[in-house]
Each structure stands twice: as structure tokens, then as C-alpha cells.
Amino acid sequence: MDFFLPEKGLSDLLEDAIEPTEAPTEAREGLWLLAGSRALAQAKRLIARRDIRSGAVLSEALEVFEGHFDFV
């Protein structure tokens, strides 16, 4: 069985390493995902160092997708 491993995902988005339009991966027609990876552990440390609530970091990163998808 072959698995598709997206090159970019949620950790890249949280770290501002990519534009938001580069983050979602089309898993199949009509289904877009933000891939997670071991890199999320590094992103978690970066989030912890920010001055705002950690939950707000994720909310702000995902704001750009509101209105473009049925569920964010």
C-alpha cells in the first residue's frame, strides 16, 4: 500500500514558512486536509514562546480558510 505524504502542512503554516494557500492538500475530490507531522512538536515549542494564548495561534492561522471550506 502506498501512502501519500504531503510536503507541506499545518506546522509549516504555524511557523509562517508557507503561504496559507500552500498548506491544504486535496486528499480526494472535495476533501482538503492540513497535514500533520512530527514537525508539529517543533511548532508547539514556537507557539509556547509567543506572547499570546496558544489556542489563539491556531485560530489566527486558520482564519484565512473560513468561508472557503464547509468546516475548518
PyMOL commands that set and color helices and strands:
alter all, ss='L'
color gray80, all
select helices_A, chain A and resi 10-14+20-22+39-49+54-65
alter helices_A, ss='H'
color red, helices_A
select strands_A, chain A and resi 24-28+31-34
alter strands_A, ss='S'
color yellow, strands_A
deselect
rebuild
show_as cartoon
